[in-house]
Amino acid sequence: MKTVQLVAEIASDGKLLVNDDLKRLLQLHTGDKVELTVRKIISKKTLNRPENPLYELTK
Amino acid sequence: MNLLNSSRTIFISDSAWVALVDQSHEKHQSIQSVFSTLLDQKSKIITSSYVIDSVLEILKQKKLTNEAKAFLDVIERALLSNDLKVHWLNRKLRRKAIDLFLSDDFEILNRALNIELIKQKRVHSILTLNPSIYEKYSLPCYKLDD
């Protein structure tokens, strides 16, 4: 089994927002129901934090 | 000894920075891999102002001026985003390092400065291509795969 880390966001109306990349990766279609397990809650501040510039030295 | 644990303070030496920046360096890929893992594991990356200066000098000597400029740009942005801590020398630490430099068989003062700084900052491990210098003082270094 392959484990991947995915991030989804709760919208202001309480709905779970799933981006197009995630839909494609999970092969989801409108109306599909999925069972999710929350491993970690990430603050919006952390989520929107730009990538560590030091990563540029690894590319 | 696996030193790649999360939340550890890792000191990056001049030799490691140079190998990271210089794409023709024989250890470039292996050090990139280790550094990437350290970043993924949210290790606290630290270095010093004189190490950065030394890296710039070495890169310029290697005619890698553009790479030196790009490196400095990354360092400055990492400082601003708090992804890197650069320590400056104080008079007391510098004096201790000079005493160490003069009392042992060091050829380069920067290495003695590194040792005193690393001892003071309680660094968990050192990313360097010259581990024997630090291991002599019982300071743990990350070993690169050959």
N, CA and C atoms of all chains as a GROMACS GRO file, in nm:
protein
  615
    1MET      N    1   0.084  -0.119   0.000
    1MET     CA    2   0.000   0.000   0.000
    1MET      C    3   0.088   0.125   0.000
    2LYS      N    4   0.053   0.221  -0.085
    2LYS     CA    5   0.131   0.344  -0.092
    2LYS      C    6   0.064   0.451  -0.006
    3THR      N    7   0.142   0.513   0.081
    3THR     CA    8   0.087   0.619   0.167
    3THR      C    9   0.133   0.754   0.115
    4VAL      N   10   0.039   0.845   0.096
    4VAL     CA   11   0.075   0.980   0.050
    4VAL      C   12   0.019   1.082   0.149
    5GLN      N   13   0.084   1.197   0.152
    5GLN     CA   14   0.036   1.304   0.238
    5GLN      C   15  -0.041   1.405   0.154
    6LEU      N   16  -0.166   1.430   0.190
    6LEU     CA   17  -0.250   1.522   0.115
    6LEU      C   18  -0.305   1.627   0.210
    7VAL      N   19  -0.330   1.745   0.156
    7VAL     CA   20  -0.383   1.853   0.238
    7VAL      C   21  -0.515   1.899   0.179
    8ALA      N   22  -0.619   1.906   0.259
    8ALA     CA   23  -0.748   1.960   0.216
    8ALA      C   24  -0.782   2.076   0.309
    9GLU      N   25  -0.876   2.160   0.268
    9GLU     CA   26  -0.906   2.280   0.346
    9GLU      C   27  -1.056   2.289   0.373
   10ILE      N   28  -1.091   2.335   0.495
   10ILE     CA   29  -1.232   2.356   0.527
   10ILE      C   30  -1.271   2.498   0.483
   11ALA      N   31  -1.372   2.510   0.400
   11ALA     CA   32  -1.417   2.641   0.352
   11ALA      C   33  -1.500   2.709   0.460
   12SER      N   34  -1.530   2.840   0.439
   12SER     CA   35  -1.605   2.916   0.539
   12SER      C   36  -1.745   2.859   0.561
   13ASP      N   37  -1.801   2.790   0.460
   13ASP     CA   38  -1.934   2.730   0.477
   13ASP      C   39  -1.926   2.591   0.540
   14GLY      N   40  -1.805   2.552   0.581
   14GLY     CA   41  -1.789   2.422   0.649
   14GLY      C   42  -1.764   2.306   0.555
   15LYS      N   43  -1.766   2.331   0.424
   15LYS     CA   44  -1.743   2.221   0.330
   15LYS      C   45  -1.593   2.193   0.314
   16LEU      N   46  -1.564   2.070   0.285
   16LEU     CA   47  -1.424   2.031   0.264
   16LEU      C   48  -1.386   2.062   0.119
   17LEU      N   49  -1.283   2.144   0.103
   17LEU     CA   50  -1.239   2.178  -0.032
   17LEU      C   51  -1.131   2.080  -0.075
   18VAL      N   52  -1.152   2.020  -0.189
   18VAL     CA   53  -1.054   1.925  -0.242
   18VAL      C   54  -1.005   1.982  -0.375
   19ASN      N   55  -0.876   2.003  -0.388
   19ASN     CA   56  -0.828   2.066  -0.512
   19ASN      C   57  -0.823   1.965  -0.626
   20ASP      N   58  -0.807   2.021  -0.748
   20ASP     CA   59  -0.815   1.937  -0.868
   20ASP      C   60  -0.705   1.831  -0.872
   21ASP      N   61  -0.585   1.869  -0.823
   21ASP     CA   62  -0.475   1.771  -0.822
   21ASP      C   63  -0.510   1.651  -0.734
   22LEU      N   64  -0.571   1.682  -0.620
   22LEU     CA   65  -0.609   1.576  -0.528
   22LEU      C   66  -0.718   1.486  -0.589
   23LYS      N   67  -0.814   1.551  -0.657
   23LYS     CA   68  -0.921   1.473  -0.723
   23LYS      C   69  -0.862   1.380  -0.827
   24ARG      N   70  -0.765   1.433  -0.902
   24ARG     CA   71  -0.703   1.353  -1.008
   24ARG      C   72  -0.624   1.237  -0.948
   25LEU      N   73  -0.551   1.268  -0.842
   25LEU     CA   74  -0.468   1.166  -0.778
   25LEU      C   75  -0.554   1.052  -0.721
   26LEU      N   76  -0.665   1.090  -0.661
   26LEU     CA   77  -0.752   0.989  -0.600
   26LEU      C   78  -0.858   0.937  -0.696
   27GLN      N   79  -0.856   0.989  -0.819
   27GLN     CA   80  -0.954   0.951  -0.922
   27GLN      C   81  -1.096   0.969  -0.869
   28LEU      N   82  -1.121   1.088  -0.814
   28LEU     CA   83  -1.253   1.118  -0.758
   28LEU      C   84  -1.340   1.187  -0.862
   29HIS      N   85  -1.469   1.161  -0.853
   29HIS     CA   86  -1.566   1.226  -0.942
   29HIS      C   87  -1.674   1.289  -0.856
   30THR      N   88  -1.745   1.386  -0.914
   30THR     CA   89  -1.851   1.453  -0.841
   30THR      C   90  -1.950   1.351  -0.785
   31GLY      N   91  -1.980   1.365  -0.658
   31GLY     CA   92  -2.075   1.273  -0.596
   31GLY      C   93  -2.010   1.155  -0.524
   32ASP      N   94  -1.881   1.134  -0.551
   32ASP     CA   95  -1.811   1.024  -0.483
   32ASP      C   96  -1.807   1.051  -0.334
   33LYS      N   97  -1.813   0.945  -0.256
   33LYS     CA   98  -1.800   0.959  -0.112
   33LYS      C   99  -1.669   0.890  -0.070
   34VAL      N  100  -1.592   0.958   0.013
   34VAL     CA  101  -1.464   0.900   0.057
   34VAL      C  102  -1.457   0.903   0.208
   35GLU      N  103  -1.390   0.805   0.263
   35GLU     CA  104  -1.371   0.802   0.408
   35GLU      C  105  -1.231   0.856   0.437
   36LEU      N  106  -1.223   0.958   0.520
   36LEU     CA  107  -1.094   1.021   0.549
   36LEU      C  108  -1.057   1.003   0.696
   37THR      N  109  -0.930   0.990   0.720
   37THR     CA  110  -0.880   0.989   0.857
   37THR      C  111  -0.788   1.109   0.873
   38VAL      N  112  -0.816   1.194   0.970
   38VAL     CA  113  -0.734   1.313   0.992
   38VAL      C  114  -0.612   1.275   1.075
   39ARG      N  115  -0.495   1.296   1.019
   39ARG     CA  116  -0.372   1.264   1.091
   39ARG      C  117  -0.318   1.388   1.162
   40LYS      N  118  -0.338   1.505   1.101
   40LYS     CA  119  -0.278   1.625   1.157
   40LYS      C  120  -0.356   1.747   1.109
   41ILE      N  121  -0.380   1.841   1.200
   41ILE     CA  122  -0.446   1.966   1.160
   41ILE      C  123  -0.339   2.073   1.146
   42ILE      N  124  -0.334   2.135   1.030
   42ILE     CA  125  -0.231   2.236   1.001
   42ILE      C  126  -0.299   2.372   0.996
   43SER      N  127  -0.242   2.470   1.063
   43SER     CA  128  -0.301   2.604   1.060
   43SER      C  129  -0.286   2.665   0.921
   44LYS      N  130  -0.377   2.759   0.889
   44LYS     CA  131  -0.371   2.823   0.758
   44LYS      C  132  -0.238   2.898   0.742
   45LYS      N  133  -0.190   2.954   0.853
   45LYS     CA  134  -0.063   3.028   0.849
   45LYS      C  135   0.051   2.935   0.807
   46THR      N  136   0.052   2.816   0.867
   46THR     CA  137   0.157   2.720   0.833
   46THR      C  138   0.142   2.673   0.690
   47LEU      N  139   0.015   2.647   0.652
   47LEU     CA  140  -0.012   2.594   0.518
   47LEU      C  141   0.032   2.692   0.410
   48ASN      N  142   0.010   2.820   0.434
   48ASN     CA  143   0.042   2.922   0.334
   48ASN      C  144   0.186   2.973   0.343
   49ARG      N  145   0.261   2.915   0.436
   49ARG     CA  146   0.399   2.960   0.453
   49ARG      C  147   0.480   2.922   0.328
   50PRO      N  148   0.558   3.016   0.274
   50PRO     CA  149   0.636   2.982   0.156
   50PRO      C  150   0.741   2.876   0.188
   51GLU      N  151   0.782   2.805   0.083
   51GLU     CA  152   0.880   2.698   0.103
   51GLU      C  153   1.011   2.756   0.156
   52ASN      N  154   1.074   2.678   0.241
   52ASN     CA  155   1.204   2.716   0.295
   52ASN      C  156   1.300   2.745   0.179
   53PRO      N  157   1.357   2.866   0.171
   53PRO     CA  158   1.449   2.899   0.060
   53PRO      C  159   1.568   2.804   0.050
   54LEU      N  160   1.604   2.742   0.162
   54LEU     CA  161   1.721   2.651   0.160
   54LEU      C  162   1.699   2.531   0.069
   55TYR      N  163   1.571   2.500   0.041
   55TYR     CA  164   1.543   2.389  -0.052
   55TYR      C  165   1.601   2.416  -0.191
   56GLU      N  166   1.619   2.545  -0.223
   56GLU     CA  167   1.674   2.578  -0.356
   56GLU      C  168   1.814   2.521  -0.374
   57LEU      N  169   1.884   2.498  -0.264
   57LEU     CA  170   2.018   2.441  -0.272
   57LEU      C  171   2.015   2.290  -0.294
   58THR      N  172   1.898   2.232  -0.292
   58THR     CA  173   1.887   2.086  -0.311
   58THR      C  174   1.833   2.052  -0.450
   59LYS      N  175   1.813   2.155  -0.534
   59LYS     CA  176   1.754   2.131  -0.666
   59LYS      C  177   1.859   2.141  -0.776
   60MET      N  178   2.548   0.566   1.392
   60MET     CA  179   2.470   0.662   1.469
   60MET      C  180   2.386   0.747   1.374
   61ASN      N  181   2.256   0.735   1.383
   61ASN     CA  182   2.170   0.814   1.295
   61ASN      C  183   2.144   0.950   1.357
   62LEU      N  184   2.198   1.052   1.294
   62LEU     CA  185   2.182   1.186   1.349
   62LEU      C  186   2.069   1.263   1.280
   63LEU      N  187   2.000   1.198   1.187
   63LEU     CA  188   1.895   1.267   1.113
   63LEU      C  189   1.761   1.257   1.184
   64ASN      N  190   1.755   1.307   1.304
   64ASN     CA  191   1.628   1.309   1.376
   64ASN      C  192   1.570   1.449   1.368
   65SER      N  193   1.437   1.457   1.386
   65SER     CA  194   1.373   1.587   1.374
   65SER      C  195   1.408   1.677   1.490
   66SER      N  196   1.392   1.806   1.470
   66SER     CA  197   1.414   1.909   1.571
   66SER      C  198   1.554   1.908   1.628
   67ARG      N  199   1.646   1.868   1.550
   67ARG     CA  200   1.785   1.870   1.596
   67ARG      C  201   1.853   1.992   1.536
   68THR      N  202   1.949   2.043   1.609
   68THR     CA  203   2.024   2.159   1.559
   68THR      C  204   2.145   2.107   1.481
   69ILE      N  205   2.152   2.147   1.356
   69ILE     CA  206   2.260   2.101   1.269
   69ILE      C  207   2.344   2.220   1.225
   70PHE      N  208   2.474   2.210   1.249
   70PHE     CA  209   2.565   2.316   1.205
   70PHE      C  210   2.617   2.280   1.066
   71ILE      N  211   2.605   2.374   0.973
   71ILE     CA  212   2.654   2.349   0.837
   71ILE      C  213   2.789   2.419   0.821
   72SER      N  214   2.890   2.340   0.792
   72SER     CA  215   3.026   2.395   0.780
   72SER      C  216   3.049   2.451   0.639
   73ASP      N  217   3.160   2.522   0.622
   73ASP     CA  218   3.189   2.579   0.490
   73ASP      C  219   3.205   2.471   0.384
   74SER      N  220   3.268   2.359   0.420
   74SER     CA  221   3.289   2.254   0.319
   74SER      C  222   3.156   2.197   0.270
   75ALA      N  223   3.058   2.188   0.360
   75ALA     CA  224   2.926   2.135   0.322
   75ALA      C  225   2.852   2.234   0.232
   76TRP      N  226   2.858   2.363   0.268
   76TRP     CA  227   2.792   2.464   0.184
   76TRP      C  228   2.852   2.465   0.043
   77VAL      N  229   2.985   2.459   0.036
   77VAL     CA  230   3.052   2.463  -0.094
   77VAL      C  231   3.010   2.343  -0.179
   78ALA      N  232   3.008   2.224  -0.118
   78ALA     CA  233   2.968   2.104  -0.192
   78ALA      C  234   2.821   2.113  -0.237
   79LEU      N  235   2.739   2.181  -0.157
   79LEU     CA  236   2.598   2.199  -0.195
   79LEU      C  237   2.584   2.290  -0.317
   80VAL      N  238   2.665   2.394  -0.321
   80VAL     CA  239   2.652   2.496  -0.427
   80VAL      C  240   2.725   2.455  -0.554
   81ASP      N  241   2.843   2.395  -0.539
   81ASP     CA  242   2.928   2.362  -0.654
   81ASP      C  243   2.880   2.230  -0.718
   82GLN      N  244   2.815   2.242  -0.832
   82GLN     CA  245   2.757   2.123  -0.897
   82GLN      C  246   2.863   2.025  -0.947
   83SER      N  247   2.988   2.072  -0.960
   83SER     CA  248   3.093   1.982  -1.009
   83SER      C  249   3.164   1.911  -0.892
   84HIS      N  250   3.125   1.945  -0.769
   84HIS     CA  251   3.190   1.884  -0.652
   84HIS      C  252   3.155   1.735  -0.644
   85GLU      N  253   3.254   1.653  -0.610
   85GLU     CA  254   3.231   1.507  -0.608
   85GLU      C  255   3.125   1.464  -0.506
   86LYS      N  256   3.104   1.545  -0.404
   86LYS     CA  257   3.005   1.510  -0.301
   86LYS      C  258   2.873   1.586  -0.320
   87HIS      N  259   2.859   1.654  -0.433
   87HIS     CA  260   2.742   1.741  -0.452
   87HIS      C  261   2.609   1.666  -0.432
   88GLN      N  262   2.595   1.555  -0.500
   88GLN     CA  263   2.466   1.485  -0.493
   88GLN      C  264   2.441   1.424  -0.357
   89SER      N  265   2.544   1.366  -0.298
   89SER     CA  266   2.522   1.301  -0.168
   89SER      C  267   2.490   1.405  -0.060
   90ILE      N  268   2.553   1.521  -0.068
   90ILE     CA  269   2.526   1.622   0.035
   90ILE      C  270   2.390   1.688   0.011
   91GLN      N  271   2.350   1.699  -0.116
   91GLN     CA  272   2.215   1.750  -0.145
   91GLN      C  273   2.109   1.658  -0.084
   92SER      N  274   2.132   1.529  -0.098
   92SER     CA  275   2.036   1.431  -0.046
   92SER      C  276   2.024   1.442   0.107
   93VAL      N  277   2.138   1.452   0.173
   93VAL     CA  278   2.137   1.464   0.320
   93VAL      C  279   2.071   1.595   0.363
   94PHE      N  280   2.108   1.703   0.296
   94PHE     CA  281   2.054   1.835   0.332
   94PHE      C  282   1.903   1.839   0.312
   95SER      N  283   1.857   1.780   0.203
   95SER     CA  284   1.713   1.775   0.176
   95SER      C  285   1.640   1.698   0.287
   96THR      N  286   1.699   1.589   0.331
   96THR     CA  287   1.639   1.510   0.440
   96THR      C  288   1.634   1.592   0.569
   97LEU      N  289   1.742   1.664   0.596
   97LEU     CA  290   1.746   1.748   0.717
   97LEU      C  291   1.636   1.854   0.712
   98LEU      N  292   1.614   1.914   0.594
   98LEU     CA  293   1.509   2.015   0.581
   98LEU      C  294   1.371   1.952   0.596
   99ASP      N  295   1.353   1.836   0.534
   99ASP     CA  296   1.223   1.766   0.545
   99ASP      C  297   1.192   1.735   0.691
  100GLN      N  298   1.295   1.705   0.766
  100GLN     CA  299   1.275   1.667   0.906
  100GLN      C  300   1.272   1.787   1.000
  101LYS      N  301   1.267   1.906   0.939
  101LYS     CA  302   1.254   2.031   1.017
  101LYS      C  303   1.370   2.050   1.115
  102SER      N  304   1.485   2.006   1.077
  102SER     CA  305   1.602   2.030   1.161
  102SER      C  306   1.629   2.180   1.167
  103LYS      N  307   1.684   2.223   1.279
  103LYS     CA  308   1.718   2.365   1.293
  103LYS      C  309   1.857   2.384   1.231
  104ILE      N  310   1.861   2.458   1.122
  104ILE     CA  311   1.987   2.475   1.048
  104ILE      C  312   2.058   2.602   1.097
  105ILE      N  313   2.182   2.583   1.140
  105ILE     CA  314   2.258   2.700   1.184
  105ILE      C  315   2.395   2.702   1.116
  106THR      N  316   2.451   2.820   1.110
  106THR     CA  317   2.588   2.835   1.060
  106THR      C  318   2.642   2.964   1.122
  107SER      N  319   2.749   3.016   1.068
  107SER     CA  320   2.803   3.140   1.126
  107SER      C  321   2.836   3.240   1.015
  108SER      N  322   2.852   3.364   1.055
  108SER     CA  323   2.880   3.470   0.957
  108SER      C  324   3.015   3.445   0.888
  109TYR      N  325   3.116   3.399   0.964
  109TYR     CA  326   3.246   3.379   0.902
  109TYR      C  327   3.247   3.256   0.811
  110VAL      N  328   3.160   3.158   0.840
  110VAL     CA  329   3.147   3.043   0.749
  110VAL      C  330   3.089   3.089   0.615
  111ILE      N  331   2.986   3.174   0.622
  111ILE     CA  332   2.928   3.227   0.498
  111ILE      C  333   3.034   3.303   0.419
  112ASP      N  334   3.112   3.387   0.489
  112ASP     CA  335   3.219   3.463   0.421
  112ASP      C  336   3.320   3.369   0.355
  113SER      N  337   3.354   3.264   0.428
  113SER     CA  338   3.451   3.168   0.376
  113SER      C  339   3.398   3.098   0.251
  114VAL      N  340   3.268   3.063   0.254
  114VAL     CA  341   3.206   2.997   0.137
  114VAL      C  342   3.212   3.090   0.016
  115LEU      N  343   3.182   3.217   0.038
  115LEU     CA  344   3.186   3.314  -0.073
  115LEU      C  345   3.327   3.325  -0.130
  116GLU      N  346   3.425   3.325  -0.041
  116GLU     CA  347   3.566   3.333  -0.087
  116GLU      C  348   3.602   3.210  -0.171
  117ILE      N  349   3.565   3.092  -0.120
  117ILE     CA  350   3.600   2.967  -0.191
  117ILE      C  351   3.532   2.962  -0.328
  118LEU      N  352   3.404   3.001  -0.330
  118LEU     CA  353   3.331   2.997  -0.458
  118LEU      C  354   3.392   3.095  -0.558
  119LYS      N  355   3.433   3.211  -0.508
  119LYS     CA  356   3.494   3.309  -0.600
  119LYS      C  357   3.628   3.258  -0.650
  120GLN      N  358   3.706   3.193  -0.560
  120GLN     CA  359   3.834   3.135  -0.603
  120GLN      C  360   3.813   3.029  -0.711
  121LYS      N  361   3.698   2.961  -0.702
  121LYS     CA  362   3.666   2.857  -0.802
  121LYS      C  363   3.602   2.917  -0.927
  122LYS      N  364   3.599   3.048  -0.935
  122LYS     CA  365   3.536   3.120  -1.049
  122LYS      C  366   3.386   3.093  -1.056
  123LEU      N  367   3.326   3.072  -0.941
  123LEU     CA  368   3.181   3.048  -0.935
  123LEU      C  369   3.112   3.171  -0.876
  124THR      N  370   3.138   3.286  -0.938
  124THR     CA  371   3.085   3.411  -0.884
  124THR      C  372   2.932   3.417  -0.890
  125ASN      N  373   2.875   3.373  -1.000
  125ASN     CA  374   2.727   3.374  -1.009
  125ASN      C  375   2.665   3.282  -0.906
  126GLU      N  376   2.728   3.166  -0.886
  126GLU     CA  377   2.679   3.073  -0.785
  126GLU      C  378   2.692   3.134  -0.645
  127ALA      N  379   2.800   3.210  -0.624
  127ALA     CA  380   2.820   3.276  -0.494
  127ALA      C  381   2.707   3.378  -0.469
  128LYS      N  382   2.673   3.453  -0.574
  128LYS     CA  383   2.565   3.553  -0.559
  128LYS      C  384   2.431   3.484  -0.530
  129ALA      N  385   2.406   3.375  -0.603
  129ALA     CA  386   2.280   3.302  -0.583
  129ALA      C  387   2.275   3.241  -0.442
  130PHE      N  388   2.389   3.190  -0.396
  130PHE     CA  389   2.398   3.132  -0.262
  130PHE      C  390   2.366   3.239  -0.157
  131LEU      N  391   2.427   3.356  -0.172
  131LEU     CA  392   2.405   3.464  -0.076
  131LEU      C  393   2.258   3.507  -0.074
  132ASP      N  394   2.196   3.508  -0.192
  132ASP     CA  395   2.054   3.543  -0.202
  132ASP      C  396   1.968   3.442  -0.124
  133VAL      N  397   1.999   3.314  -0.140
  133VAL     CA  398   1.924   3.210  -0.067
  133VAL      C  399   1.944   3.226   0.084
  134ILE      N  400   2.068   3.251   0.124
  134ILE     CA  401   2.100   3.266   0.266
  134ILE      C  402   2.022   3.385   0.325
  135GLU      N  403   2.020   3.495   0.253
  135GLU     CA  404   1.952   3.615   0.304
  135GLU      C  405   1.802   3.593   0.316
  136ARG      N  406   1.744   3.523   0.218
  136ARG     CA  407   1.600   3.495   0.226
  136ARG      C  408   1.570   3.394   0.338
  137ALA      N  409   1.657   3.297   0.355
  137ALA     CA  410   1.637   3.198   0.462
  137ALA      C  411   1.648   3.264   0.600
  138LEU      N  412   1.735   3.366   0.609
  138LEU     CA  413   1.746   3.442   0.734
  138LEU      C  414   1.616   3.517   0.764
  139LEU      N  415   1.564   3.581   0.660
  139LEU     CA  416   1.441   3.659   0.677
  139LEU      C  417   1.321   3.571   0.712
  140SER      N  418   1.319   3.450   0.659
  140SER     CA  419   1.206   3.360   0.685
  140SER      C  420   1.230   3.273   0.810
  141ASN      N  421   1.339   3.300   0.880
  141ASN     CA  422   1.373   3.224   1.002
  141ASN      C  423   1.395   3.075   0.976
  142ASP      N  424   1.437   3.041   0.854
  142ASP     CA  425   1.469   2.902   0.825
  142ASP      C  426   1.618   2.874   0.847
  143LEU      N  427   1.691   2.978   0.878
  143LEU     CA  428   1.835   2.965   0.902
  143LEU      C  429   1.875   3.062   1.012
  144LYS      N  430   1.962   3.014   1.098
  144LYS     CA  431   2.017   3.102   1.202
  144LYS      C  432   2.166   3.120   1.174
  145VAL      N  433   2.209   3.243   1.157
  145VAL     CA  434   2.351   3.271   1.136
  145VAL      C  435   2.405   3.338   1.261
  146HIS      N  436   2.503   3.274   1.323
  146HIS     CA  437   2.561   3.329   1.447
  146HIS      C  438   2.679   3.420   1.416
  147TRP      N  439   2.686   3.526   1.492
  147TRP     CA  440   2.798   3.619   1.482
  147TRP      C  441   2.889   3.593   1.602
  148LEU      N  442   3.015   3.620   1.582
  148LEU     CA  443   3.112   3.595   1.690
  148LEU      C  444   3.109   3.707   1.792
  149ASN      N  445   3.115   3.670   1.919
  149ASN     CA  446   3.138   3.775   2.019
  149ASN      C  447   3.286   3.768   2.061
  150ARG      N  448   3.330   3.869   2.132
  150ARG     CA  449   3.472   3.882   2.166
  150ARG      C  450   3.523   3.763   2.248
  151LYS      N  451   3.438   3.718   2.344
  151LYS     CA  452   3.479   3.609   2.433
  151LYS      C  453   3.499   3.478   2.355
  152LEU      N  454   3.402   3.451   2.266
  152LEU     CA  455   3.410   3.326   2.189
  152LEU      C  456   3.529   3.330   2.093
  153ARG      N  457   3.549   3.446   2.034
  153ARG     CA  458   3.662   3.461   1.942
  153ARG      C  459   3.795   3.440   2.015
  154ARG      N  460   3.805   3.492   2.137
  154ARG     CA  461   3.928   3.476   2.214
  154ARG      C  462   3.953   3.329   2.247
  155LYS      N  463   3.846   3.258   2.287
  155LYS     CA  464   3.859   3.115   2.318
  155LYS      C  465   3.904   3.038   2.194
  156ALA      N  466   3.846   3.073   2.079
  156ALA     CA  467   3.879   3.004   1.955
  156ALA      C  468   4.024   3.030   1.915
  157ILE      N  469   4.070   3.153   1.935
  157ILE     CA  470   4.210   3.184   1.900
  157ILE      C  471   4.305   3.108   1.993
  158ASP      N  472   4.271   3.099   2.121
  158ASP     CA  473   4.353   3.020   2.215
  158ASP      C  474   4.360   2.875   2.169
  159LEU      N  475   4.244   2.821   2.127
  159LEU     CA  476   4.240   2.682   2.080
  159LEU      C  477   4.325   2.668   1.954
  160PHE      N  478   4.310   2.761   1.862
  160PHE     CA  479   4.383   2.761   1.735
  160PHE      C  480   4.535   2.759   1.759
  161LEU      N  481   4.580   2.838   1.856
  161LEU     CA  482   4.724   2.850   1.881
  161LEU      C  483   4.778   2.734   1.963
  162SER      N  484   4.688   2.662   2.032
  162SER     CA  485   4.736   2.556   2.120
  162SER      C  486   4.728   2.417   2.056
  163ASP      N  487   4.670   2.408   1.938
  163ASP     CA  488   4.656   2.278   1.874
  163ASP      C  489   4.706   2.288   1.729
  164ASP      N  490   4.696   2.177   1.656
  164ASP     CA  491   4.757   2.177   1.522
  164ASP      C  492   4.659   2.222   1.412
  165PHE      N  493   4.584   2.327   1.437
  165PHE     CA  494   4.495   2.381   1.334
  165PHE      C  495   4.575   2.457   1.229
  166GLU      N  496   4.531   2.443   1.104
  166GLU     CA  497   4.591   2.525   0.998
  166GLU      C  498   4.498   2.640   0.962
  167ILE      N  499   4.370   2.623   0.994
  167ILE     CA  500   4.271   2.723   0.955
  167ILE      C  501   4.198   2.771   1.081
  168LEU      N  502   4.201   2.901   1.104
  168LEU     CA  503   4.138   2.958   1.225
  168LEU      C  504   3.987   2.930   1.229
  169ASN      N  505   3.923   2.932   1.111
  169ASN     CA  506   3.778   2.910   1.107
  169ASN      C  507   3.735   2.780   1.174
  170ARG      N  508   3.819   2.678   1.165
  170ARG     CA  509   3.782   2.548   1.223
  170ARG      C  510   3.779   2.558   1.375
  171ALA      N  511   3.873   2.630   1.431
  171ALA     CA  512   3.873   2.650   1.577
  171ALA      C  513   3.753   2.735   1.618
  172LEU      N  514   3.719   2.834   1.535
  172LEU     CA  515   3.600   2.916   1.562
  172LEU      C  516   3.476   2.829   1.560
  173ASN      N  517   3.467   2.740   1.460
  173ASN     CA  518   3.352   2.649   1.451
  173ASN      C  519   3.339   2.565   1.577
  174ILE      N  520   3.450   2.510   1.621
  174ILE     CA  521   3.447   2.420   1.738
  174ILE      C  522   3.397   2.492   1.862
  175GLU      N  523   3.447   2.611   1.887
  175GLU     CA  524   3.400   2.686   2.005
  175GLU      C  525   3.253   2.726   1.992
  176LEU      N  526   3.212   2.766   1.872
  176LEU     CA  527   3.072   2.805   1.851
  176LEU      C  528   2.979   2.684   1.869
  177ILE      N  529   3.019   2.571   1.811
  177ILE     CA  530   2.937   2.449   1.818
  177ILE      C  531   2.921   2.404   1.964
  178LYS      N  532   3.030   2.414   2.040
  178LYS     CA  533   3.023   2.377   2.183
  178LYS      C  534   2.926   2.470   2.256
  179GLN      N  535   2.933   2.598   2.226
  179GLN     CA  536   2.850   2.696   2.296
  179GLN      C  537   2.702   2.683   2.260
  180LYS      N  538   2.672   2.650   2.134
  180LYS     CA  539   2.533   2.647   2.086
  180LYS      C  540   2.467   2.510   2.102
  181ARG      N  541   2.536   2.418   2.160
  181ARG     CA  542   2.482   2.283   2.185
  181ARG      C  543   2.426   2.221   2.056
  182VAL      N  544   2.510   2.218   1.958
  182VAL     CA  545   2.473   2.160   1.828
  182VAL      C  546   2.466   2.009   1.839
  183HIS      N  547   2.365   1.949   1.777
  183HIS     CA  548   2.351   1.803   1.784
  183HIS      C  549   2.444   1.733   1.685
  184SER      N  550   2.458   1.792   1.568
  184SER     CA  551   2.553   1.733   1.475
  184SER      C  552   2.599   1.835   1.372
  185ILE      N  553   2.703   1.797   1.300
  185ILE     CA  554   2.769   1.889   1.207
  185ILE      C  555   2.767   1.824   1.070
  186LEU      N  556   2.727   1.904   0.971
  186LEU     CA  557   2.734   1.856   0.833
  186LEU      C  558   2.862   1.914   0.774
  187THR      N  559   2.957   1.827   0.749
  187THR     CA  560   3.089   1.871   0.704
  187THR      C  561   3.153   1.762   0.618
  188LEU      N  562   3.248   1.803   0.537
  188LEU     CA  563   3.326   1.704   0.462
  188LEU      C  564   3.457   1.674   0.534
  189ASN      N  565   3.478   1.740   0.647
  189ASN     CA  566   3.602   1.719   0.725
  189ASN      C  567   3.568   1.676   0.868
  190PRO      N  568   3.504   1.560   0.885
  190PRO     CA  569   3.457   1.521   1.018
  190PRO      C  570   3.567   1.498   1.121
  191SER      N  571   3.687   1.457   1.076
  191SER     CA  572   3.792   1.420   1.172
  191SER      C  573   3.830   1.538   1.262
  192ILE      N  574   3.824   1.659   1.209
  192ILE     CA  575   3.859   1.778   1.287
  192ILE      C  576   3.768   1.791   1.409
  193TYR      N  577   3.639   1.767   1.386
  193TYR     CA  578   3.540   1.787   1.492
  193TYR      C  579   3.534   1.665   1.585
  194GLU      N  580   3.551   1.547   1.525
  194GLU     CA  581   3.545   1.424   1.606
  194GLU      C  582   3.659   1.419   1.708
  195LYS      N  583   3.768   1.483   1.675
  195LYS     CA  584   3.880   1.491   1.769
  195LYS      C  585   3.836   1.558   1.900
  196TYR      N  586   3.736   1.646   1.889
  196TYR     CA  587   3.683   1.717   2.007
  196TYR      C  588   3.549   1.660   2.052
  197SER      N  589   3.524   1.534   2.012
  197SER     CA  590   3.401   1.461   2.050
  197SER      C  591   3.274   1.532   2.005
  198LEU      N  592   3.281   1.599   1.891
  198LEU     CA  593   3.162   1.665   1.836
  198LEU      C  594   3.108   1.576   1.724
  199PRO      N  595   2.980   1.537   1.729
  199PRO     CA  596   2.926   1.440   1.632
  199PRO      C  597   2.904   1.501   1.494
  200CYS      N  598   2.947   1.427   1.395
  200CYS     CA  599   2.929   1.471   1.256
  200CYS      C  600   2.843   1.372   1.182
  201TYR      N  601   2.769   1.423   1.084
  201TYR     CA  602   2.694   1.334   0.999
  201TYR      C  603   2.788   1.274   0.895
  202LYS      N  604   2.783   1.143   0.880
  202LYS     CA  605   2.871   1.077   0.784
  202LYS      C  606   2.802   1.068   0.648
  203LEU      N  607   2.871   1.114   0.548
  203LEU     CA  608   2.817   1.105   0.411
  203LEU      C  609   2.851   0.969   0.353
  204ASP      N  610   2.757   0.917   0.274
  204ASP     CA  611   2.787   0.791   0.205
  204ASP      C  612   2.885   0.820   0.092
  205ASP      N  613   2.979   0.729   0.071
  205ASP     CA  614   3.073   0.747  -0.041
  205ASP      C  615   3.008   0.709  -0.172
   0.00000   0.00000   0.00000
